[in-house]
Amino acid sequence: MALSRNKAQFSSPGRLARLVETISALAGFKYALFAFLLGAFTALAFAPVHFFPAFFIAVPVLLLMLSRTEGKWQAFRLGWLFGFGHFLAGLYWIAESFYVQTAVPGWAGPIAVILLTATFALYPALALLVTRIFWRPGLSGILLFTLMWLAAEWLRGHLFTGFPWNLSAYIWTFSDAMMQPAALTGSYGYSLLTIWLAAAPALFFFRPANGPGIRLSVAAPFILFGLIFLFGLWRLPGGVLENTGLKVRIVQANIAQVDKWDPEKRPQNFAKYLTMSGEGLEDWRPDIIIWPEAAVPYALKTDRNARAAIAGVTPPSGLLITGAPRLARNGDNISLWNSLFVLDSAGEIKASYDKTHLVPFGEYLPLRRLLNKLGIDKLAAGAVDFSPGPGLVTLEGLGIPAFSPLICYEVIFPGNVVAPAAPRPSWLLNMTNDAWFGSSSGPYQHFAQSRMRAVEEGLPLVRSAGTGISAMIDPYGRVVSDLGLNKTGILDAYLPQPLSVRPLYVKFGDAILLIIVLTFGSLFLITVRREP
């Protein structure tokens, strides 16, 4: 399939014109490969590489290719190829989880990732399809593309339990200052502005550099983001934030996933957490000790010996918070939850939380009867699916500031990390087990998204990860201290204070996103009527 040669859509001279002609001449396999690689290139904008210019190079070229397509289905194909490359390069690390368990053969990992990313590629494909139907090569086309790409990200984050991974806004997580707009708009609103900024230079492909309004149209988003950067610098306070006085110890035992559930190694894994928790207690004397998701391989509700061992390392009048499975039996039926437990120095369970947002195919198997016949099972150990908890909670009345517990990827959902009907917490706790994904980019991307939740909510976030990255994060998303990936150690830190004034996003939520979308929609309608 060759691109359309409609030269009336382009009138910029010189090297830019030659670049356009070169791209426009692509056809067949070369065209498909270029679109795929262009999408894959954008993955470099996210953690851990953080080469954010990749986003600003690829998006204008994508729009150029879109403008040269001959119809809506060519646009759909272009969007799918671009999206397939984007998601495959950004989510390749999911295949790592297939090599550290026995329920599913390792060779199924690459196949699963290809199928998953091919499905996710339908979202940008639909975005380009709709954009192409109403396409005009100018500002209106840029605005429409921005709205459609944001719609694709929003749908991906909400449909079929949602997976809002690597939203466009997350290309800014390399900079504390550039993260701050999320406190005003949330990640989806910030993604919309980011897409607009990236798409704006494509106007040079469609109009002469000195054409009517071209300079203002291109300059407007850059001026806005210059102001946003200055806003970020202004918003960030100098020096160290005041802390709550609460002493926290995070234990990162760095136990590989292949060893985690090995029956012969469970006792020594548990002992490692106990030993590390008790190191130097006389010097630090933490108020709470935090272990990661599923750190305890035993059912704490019924295992008194495990609770007694935990009591032995819990400071007097202190607490230990850990992840562990929770079991319930009803005759021959067994129910299983991925849970968090708060224990005191007597080994008594003072509070608990059951993970609400479970990972499909990881913690439970959709359409189990059908897929089991095909030899497919969930990745987590055991034949019983995890059950979802009743919902987010705020744990309070424990002698420490109230907090919102978030297990694993529950932290990736913007605007959905605090129970809406509960008292507002003073901090967020994200315990996770990223050992599933080894040394890939997955744990870095997960960590970046955790930081963005702190910015949106104006709350400090404590992160306990089995193999890293564990960290103390302040309410501006800044890393106060951390333990890197695949490091063994303990992290002692004071819990920062939450912001005294709630961020705008907390006060109004996605109503702000709606206002931004309506503004861009209105600009599109106005512009499309004025353009020839």
Secondary structure, DSSP 8 states (H G I E B T S, - for coil): ------GGG----HHHHHHHHHHHT--HHHHHHHHHHHHHHHGGGSTTT--THHHHHHHHHHHHHHHT-SSHHHHHHHHHHHHHHHHHHHHGGGGGGGGS-SSS-TTHHHHHHHHHHHHHTHHHHHHHHHHHHT--TTHHHHHHHHHHHHHHHHHHHHGGG---TT-GGGGGTT-HHHHTTHHHHHHHHHHHHHHHHHHGGGHHHHS-TTSTTHHHHHHHHHHHHHHHHHHHHHHS-SS---EEEEEEEEEE----HHHHT-TTTHHHHHHHHHHHHTTTHHHH--SEEE--TT---S-TTT-HHHHHHHHTTS-TT-EEEEEEEEEEEETTEEEEEEEEEEEETTS-EEEEEE--S--BTTTB-TTHHHHHHTT---SSSSSS-B---S----B-SSSS--EEEEEGGGGGSTT-SS-TTS---SEEEEEE-GGGGTTSSHHHHHHHHHHHHHHHHT--EEEEESSS-EEEE-TTS-EEEEE-TT--EEEEEEEE---SS--HHHHHTTHHHHHHHHHHHHHHHHHHHH--
